[in-house]
Amino acid sequence: MGPKEDDPGKGNGDGKGGTETGTITKTRPKTKRPSLYRVLLLNDDYTPMEFVVLVLQDVFNKSREEAMQIMLHVHQKGVGECGVYPYEVAETKVTRVMDTARKNQHPLQCVMEKQ
């Protein structure tokens, strides 16, 4: 009777303690920062500059001045960064830009790339 009581107590106590410690150690690397994505606007010859400015203000919460600077950068360089966000946020912003452009019949392109 004595050995039966001792064995389960020792086995469960040691096993659980080791497992819990191992689990805590194993989950730590998962708490690293999520990957960030750059959201980029691509230049085209048809989308009005004013429309691009309005999209930057609406979707990316840019001031009129910031939106003008980004729009001019896109116009001159062919591509410009609107912001850097976690995957889900970047994906949502790209979708909003593309939907807004399509509804207004503009060929504006917005993409995301891993930083």
MDTraj code that builds the backbone (N, CA, C; nanometers):
import mdtraj as md
import numpy as np

residues = "MET GLY PRO LYS GLU ASP ASP PRO GLY LYS GLY ASN GLY ASP GLY LYS GLY GLY THR GLU THR GLY THR ILE THR LYS THR ARG PRO LYS THR LYS ARG PRO SER LEU TYR ARG VAL LEU LEU LEU ASN ASP ASP TYR THR PRO MET GLU PHE VAL VAL LEU VAL LEU GLN ASP VAL PHE ASN LYS SER ARG GLU GLU ALA MET GLN ILE MET LEU HIS VAL HIS GLN LYS GLY VAL GLY GLU CYS GLY VAL TYR PRO TYR GLU VAL ALA GLU THR LYS VAL THR ARG VAL MET ASP THR ALA ARG LYS ASN GLN HIS PRO LEU GLN CYS VAL MET GLU LYS GLN".split()
xyz = np.array([
    [0.0826, -0.1179, 0.0000],
    [0.0000, 0.0000, 0.0000],
    [0.0874, 0.1247, 0.0000],
    [0.1934, 0.1280, 0.0757],
    [0.2816, 0.2436, 0.0826],
    [0.3440, 0.2781, -0.0522],
    [0.4030, 0.1809, -0.1245],
    [0.4662, 0.2132, -0.2531],
    [0.3659, 0.2675, -0.3548],
    [0.2427, 0.2186, -0.3545],
    [0.1443, 0.2668, -0.4505],
    [0.1150, 0.4153, -0.4277],
    [0.1061, 0.4564, -0.3036],
    [0.0789, 0.5971, -0.2742],
    [0.1973, 0.6852, -0.3134],
    [0.3196, 0.6363, -0.2874],
    [0.4386, 0.7149, -0.3167],
    [0.4601, 0.7337, -0.4672],
    [0.4465, 0.6275, -0.5432],
    [0.4760, 0.6335, -0.6866],
    [0.3884, 0.7342, -0.7617],
    [0.2559, 0.7286, -0.7496],
    [0.1748, 0.8273, -0.8229],
    [0.2071, 0.9696, -0.7785],
    [0.2299, 0.9900, -0.6509],
    [0.2594, 1.1248, -0.6013],
    [0.3867, 1.1783, -0.6618],
    [0.4910, 1.0985, -0.6597],
    [0.6194, 1.1434, -0.7135],
    [0.6117, 1.1609, -0.8648],
    [0.5541, 1.0638, -0.9320],
    [0.5474, 1.0685, -1.0780],
    [0.4673, 1.1878, -1.1262],
    [0.3494, 1.2102, -1.0701],
    [0.2650, 1.3203, -1.1162],
    [0.3270, 1.4552, -1.0821],
    [0.3777, 1.4671, -0.9617],
    [0.4352, 1.5951, -0.9195],
    [0.5537, 1.6327, -1.0058],
    [0.6483, 1.5401, -1.0238],
    [0.7669, 1.5691, -1.1039],
    [0.7299, 1.5892, -1.2513],
    [0.6436, 1.5072, -1.3012],
    [0.6048, 1.5144, -1.4420],
    [0.5366, 1.6459, -1.4736],
    [0.4426, 1.6858, -1.3905],
    [0.3709, 1.8105, -1.4164],
    [0.4647, 1.9301, -1.4054],
    [0.5477, 1.9283, -1.3028],
    [0.6395, 2.0403, -1.2831],
    [0.7299, 2.0569, -1.4037],
    [0.7858, 1.9474, -1.4511],
    [0.8743, 1.9528, -1.5669],
    [0.8000, 1.9975, -1.6908],
    [0.6814, 1.9460, -1.7096],
    [0.6029, 1.9802, -1.8286],
    [0.5662, 2.1287, -1.8264],
    [0.5219, 2.1790, -1.7121],
    [0.4829, 2.3200, -1.7039],
    [0.6021, 2.4108, -1.7342],
    [0.7156, 2.3789, -1.6760],
    [0.8344, 2.4605, -1.7005],
    [0.8702, 2.4555, -1.8480],
    [0.8652, 2.3362, -1.9061],
    [0.8962, 2.3206, -2.0481],
    [0.7991, 2.3993, -2.1338],
    [0.6729, 2.3956, -2.0996],
    [0.5717, 2.4654, -2.1783],
    [0.5965, 2.6155, -2.1752],
    [0.6255, 2.6690, -2.0596],
    [0.6502, 2.8128, -2.0473],
    [0.7708, 2.8521, -2.1331],
    [0.8763, 2.7735, -2.1253],
    [0.9964, 2.8020, -2.2040],
    [0.9657, 2.7945, -2.3525],
    [0.8875, 2.6953, -2.3932],
    [0.8577, 2.6765, -2.5353],
    [0.7719, 2.7884, -2.5920],
    [0.6836, 2.8482, -2.5113],
    [0.5936, 2.9505, -2.5651],
    [0.6614, 3.0864, -2.5762],
    [0.7706, 3.1079, -2.5104],
    [0.8351, 3.2393, -2.5148],
    [0.8701, 3.2862, -2.6557],
    [0.9311, 3.2033, -2.7414],
    [0.9658, 3.2515, -2.8752],
    [0.8428, 3.2944, -2.9567],
    [0.7251, 3.2396, -2.9279],
    [0.6043, 3.2739, -3.0022],
    [0.5572, 3.4166, -2.9735],
    [0.6052, 3.4776, -2.8655],
    [0.5608, 3.6121, -2.8311],
    [0.6435, 3.7194, -2.9024],
    [0.7316, 3.6787, -2.9959],
    [0.8098, 3.7788, -3.0690],
    [0.7163, 3.8658, -3.1520],
    [0.7629, 3.9825, -3.1913],
    [0.6802, 4.0767, -3.2660],
    [0.6353, 4.0157, -3.3984],
    [0.5119, 4.0464, -3.4392],
    [0.4654, 3.9947, -3.5682],
    [0.5408, 4.0631, -3.6819],
    [0.5490, 3.9959, -3.7956],
    [0.6147, 4.0548, -3.9120],
    [0.5381, 4.1790, -3.9562],
    [0.6129, 4.2767, -4.0020],
    [0.5505, 4.4008, -4.0489],
    [0.5556, 4.4063, -4.2011],
    [0.4562, 4.4733, -4.2573],
    [0.4441, 4.4833, -4.4027],
    [0.4328, 4.6287, -4.4447],
    [0.5051, 4.6621, -4.5503],
    [0.4973, 4.7964, -4.6081],
    [0.3793, 4.7993, -4.7039],
    [0.2977, 4.9032, -4.6942],
    [0.1869, 4.9207, -4.7881],
    [0.2316, 5.0260, -4.8890],
    [0.2279, 4.9883, -5.0169],
    [0.2809, 5.0731, -5.1230],
    [0.1735, 5.1089, -5.2250],
    [0.1787, 5.2323, -5.2723],
    [0.0932, 5.2753, -5.3830],
    [0.1799, 5.2774, -5.5076],
    [0.1226, 5.2325, -5.6202],
    [0.1950, 5.2307, -5.7466],
    [0.1389, 5.3388, -5.8387],
    [0.2268, 5.4056, -5.9088],
    [0.1855, 5.5133, -5.9985],
    [0.1180, 5.4582, -6.1241],
    [0.0234, 5.5341, -6.1757],
    [-0.0341, 5.5064, -6.3075],
    [-0.0631, 5.6409, -6.3729],
    [-0.0937, 5.6384, -6.5004],
    [-0.1130, 5.7638, -6.5743],
    [-0.2574, 5.8116, -6.5754],
    [-0.3442, 5.7452, -6.5003],
    [-0.4869, 5.7761, -6.5114],
    [-0.5542, 5.8224, -6.3823],
    [-0.5102, 5.7691, -6.2695],
    [-0.5737, 5.8066, -6.1427],
    [-0.5423, 5.9520, -6.1096],
    [-0.6441, 6.0338, -6.0857],
    [-0.6193, 6.1753, -6.0526],
    [-0.5402, 6.1904, -5.9222],
    [-0.4510, 6.2853, -5.9209],
    [-0.3680, 6.3103, -5.8021],
    [-0.4553, 6.3402, -5.6807],
    [-0.5607, 6.4156, -5.7012],
    [-0.6483, 6.4532, -5.5902],
    [-0.7145, 6.3296, -5.5282],
    [-0.7490, 6.2324, -5.6117],
    [-0.8090, 6.1088, -5.5617],
    [-0.7097, 6.0341, -5.4729],
    [-0.5843, 6.0293, -5.5155],
    [-0.4791, 5.9621, -5.4375],
    [-0.4633, 6.0314, -5.3021],
    [-0.4642, 6.1625, -5.3020],
    [-0.4524, 6.2394, -5.1773],
    [-0.5682, 6.2052, -5.0836],
    [-0.6889, 6.2016, -5.1376],
    [-0.8063, 6.1706, -5.0550],
    [-0.7986, 6.0282, -4.9975],
    [-0.7521, 5.9335, -5.0773],
    [-0.7367, 5.7951, -5.0304],
    [-0.6341, 5.7892, -4.9171],
    [-0.5236, 5.8586, -4.9329],
    [-0.4197, 5.8608, -4.8291],
    [-0.4729, 5.9211, -4.6990],
    [-0.5561, 6.0225, -4.7105],
    [-0.6141, 6.0846, -4.5917],
    [-0.7158, 5.9907, -4.5263],
    [-0.7990, 5.9290, -4.6080],
    [-0.9077, 5.8458, -4.5574],
    [-0.8590, 5.7110, -4.5035],
    [-0.7818, 5.6384, -4.5824],
    [-0.7408, 5.5023, -4.5462],
    [-0.6221, 5.5013, -4.4495],
    [-0.5292, 5.5944, -4.4701],
    [-0.4058, 5.5922, -4.3907],
    [-0.3983, 5.7032, -4.2867],
    [-0.5069, 5.7802, -4.2726],
    [-0.5143, 5.8874, -4.1722],
    [-0.4001, 5.9879, -4.1833],
    [-0.3615, 6.0185, -4.3053],
    [-0.2545, 6.1165, -4.3273],
    [-0.3139, 6.2575, -4.3287],
    [-0.2319, 6.3522, -4.2878],
    [-0.2742, 6.4926, -4.2991],
    [-0.2705, 6.5285, -4.4475],
    [-0.3323, 6.6389, -4.4830],
    [-0.3324, 6.6816, -4.6242],
    [-0.1879, 6.6994, -4.6731],
    [-0.1023, 6.7553, -4.5895],
    [0.0373, 6.7795, -4.6268],
    [0.1114, 6.6475, -4.6497],
    [0.0948, 6.5532, -4.5556],
    [0.1599, 6.4221, -4.5705],
    [0.1097, 6.3514, -4.6957],
    [-0.0211, 6.3573, -4.7174],
    [-0.0815, 6.2912, -4.8329],
    [-0.0273, 6.3498, -4.9628],
    [-0.0119, 6.4808, -4.9680],
    [0.0427, 6.5470, -5.0873],
    [0.1867, 6.5004, -5.1125],
    [0.2665, 6.4927, -5.0062],
    [0.4062, 6.4501, -5.0203],
    [0.4151, 6.3068, -5.0725],
    [0.3354, 6.2172, -5.0157],
    [0.3369, 6.0770, -5.0591],
    [0.2894, 6.0667, -5.2044],
    [0.1815, 6.1371, -5.2369],
    [0.1270, 6.1338, -5.3732],
    [0.2322, 6.1817, -5.4736],
    [0.3018, 6.2904, -5.4429],
    [0.4042, 6.3420, -5.5338],
    [0.5207, 6.2436, -5.5468],
    [0.5551, 6.1796, -5.4353],
    [0.6619, 6.0791, -5.4382],
    [0.6224, 5.9636, -5.5310],
    [0.4977, 5.9161, -5.5175],
    [0.4480, 5.8077, -5.6030],
    [0.4507, 5.8531, -5.7494],
    [0.4063, 5.9756, -5.7735],
    [0.4002, 6.0309, -5.9099],
    [0.5393, 6.0385, -5.9726],
    [0.6381, 6.0813, -5.8944],
    [0.7731, 6.1014, -5.9472],
    [0.8566, 5.9733, -5.9504],
    [0.8418, 5.8891, -5.8496],
    [0.9280, 5.7702, -5.8381],
    [0.8606, 5.6415, -5.8868],
    [0.7277, 5.6459, -5.9045],
    [0.6581, 5.5264, -5.9512],
    [0.5993, 5.4418, -5.8401],
    [0.6482, 5.4621, -5.7181],
    [0.5976, 5.3863, -5.6036],
    [0.6240, 5.4668, -5.4765],
    [0.5365, 5.4521, -5.3778],
    [0.5558, 5.5237, -5.2522],
    [0.4952, 5.4479, -5.1358],
    [0.5585, 5.4603, -5.0213],
    [0.5137, 5.3893, -4.9008],
    [0.4083, 5.4706, -4.8261],
    [0.2978, 5.4042, -4.7946],
    [0.1888, 5.4683, -4.7197],
    [0.2019, 5.4442, -4.5699],
    [0.2691, 5.3367, -4.5335],
    [0.2850, 5.3032, -4.3929],
    [0.3322, 5.1600, -4.3765],
    [0.3649, 5.1242, -4.2513],
    [0.4109, 4.9893, -4.2188],
    [0.3210, 4.9356, -4.1084],
    [0.2655, 4.8162, -4.1297],
    [0.1640, 4.7622, -4.0396],
    [0.1796, 4.6114, -4.0234],
    [0.1182, 4.5561, -3.9165],
    [0.1104, 4.4095, -3.9056],
    [0.0286, 4.3566, -4.0234],
    [0.0425, 4.2283, -4.0545],
    [-0.0182, 4.1676, -4.1738],
    [-0.1659, 4.2002, -4.1920],
    [-0.2468, 4.1762, -4.0885],
    [-0.3917, 4.1935, -4.1018],
    [-0.4290, 4.3385, -4.1318],
    [-0.3615, 4.4320, -4.0660],
    [-0.3898, 4.5741, -4.0868],
    [-0.3490, 4.6139, -4.2289],
    [-0.2309, 4.5705, -4.2714],
    [-0.1830, 4.6024, -4.4063],
    [-0.2792, 4.5471, -4.5109],
    [-0.3214, 4.4230, -4.4915],
    [-0.4129, 4.3584, -4.5860],
    [-0.5450, 4.4358, -4.5966],
    [-0.5973, 4.4789, -4.4825],
    [-0.7222, 4.5547, -4.4796],
    [-0.7070, 4.6875, -4.5533],
    [-0.5954, 4.7560, -4.5316],
    [-0.5734, 4.8854, -4.5968],
    [-0.5595, 4.8693, -4.7482],
    [-0.4879, 4.7671, -4.7924],
    [-0.4741, 4.7405, -4.9364],
    [-0.6121, 4.7162, -4.9971],
    [-0.6932, 4.6357, -4.9296],
    [-0.8285, 4.6051, -4.9789],
    [-0.9134, 4.7310, -4.9871],
    [-0.9055, 4.8156, -4.8844],
    [-0.9846, 4.9403, -4.8844],
    [-0.9444, 5.0312, -5.0003],
    [-0.8132, 5.0435, -5.0241],
    [-0.7656, 5.1283, -5.1338],
    [-0.8155, 5.0733, -5.2670],
    [-0.7995, 4.9431, -5.2869],
    [-0.8382, 4.8815, -5.4140],
    [-0.9895, 4.8925, -5.4361],
    [-1.0675, 4.8694, -5.3316],
    [-1.2140, 4.8797, -5.3430],
    [-1.2566, 5.0227, -5.3776],
    [-1.1976, 5.1189, -5.3087],
    [-1.2312, 5.2596, -5.3322],
    [-1.1938, 5.2996, -5.4754],
    [-1.0776, 5.2552, -5.5212],
    [-1.0336, 5.2878, -5.6571],
    [-1.1295, 5.2272, -5.7598],
    [-1.1664, 5.1011, -5.7397],
    [-1.2574, 5.0341, -5.8348],
    [-1.3945, 5.1029, -5.8389],
    [-1.4467, 5.1371, -5.7215],
    [-1.5776, 5.2035, -5.7151],
    [-1.5765, 5.3356, -5.7909],
    [-1.4609, 5.4012, -5.7912],
    [-1.4477, 5.5292, -5.8601],
    [-1.3875, 5.5126, -6.0004],
    [-1.3757, 5.3893, -6.0431],
    [-1.3255, 5.3538, -6.1761],
    [-1.1854, 5.4084, -6.2049],
    [-1.0983, 5.3949, -6.1049],
    [-0.9579, 5.4328, -6.1228],
    [-0.8729, 5.3066, -6.1183],
    [-0.7636, 5.3034, -6.1948],
    [-0.6774, 5.1835, -6.1977],
    [-0.5694, 5.1821, -6.0886],
    [-0.5850, 5.2641, -5.9855],
    [-0.4858, 5.2730, -5.8784],
    [-0.4541, 5.1353, -5.8209],
    [-0.3262, 5.1063, -5.8049],
    [-0.2810, 4.9789, -5.7497],
    [-0.2164, 5.0014, -5.6126],
    [-0.2487, 4.9130, -5.5196],
    [-0.1918, 4.9183, -5.3849],
    [-0.1465, 4.7772, -5.3510],
    [-0.0242, 4.7635, -5.3019],
    [0.0305, 4.6317, -5.2695],
    [0.0970, 4.6361, -5.1324],
    [0.1250, 4.5164, -5.0799],
    [0.1984, 4.5086, -4.9538],
    [0.3162, 4.4158, -4.9724],
    [0.4246, 4.4463, -4.9025],
    [0.5413, 4.3602, -4.9089],
    [0.6010, 4.3477, -4.7706],
    [0.6539, 4.2290, -4.7413],
    [0.7131, 4.2039, -4.6093],
    [0.8368, 4.2922, -4.5940],
    [0.8496, 4.3483, -4.4754],
    [0.9604, 4.4395, -4.4512],
    [1.0890, 4.3640, -4.4321],
])
top = md.Topology()
chain = top.add_chain()
for i, resn in enumerate(residues, 1):
    res = top.add_residue(resn, chain, resSeq=i)
    for name in ("N", "CA", "C"):
        top.add_atom(name, md.element.get_by_symbol(name[0]), res)
traj = md.Trajectory(xyz[None], top)
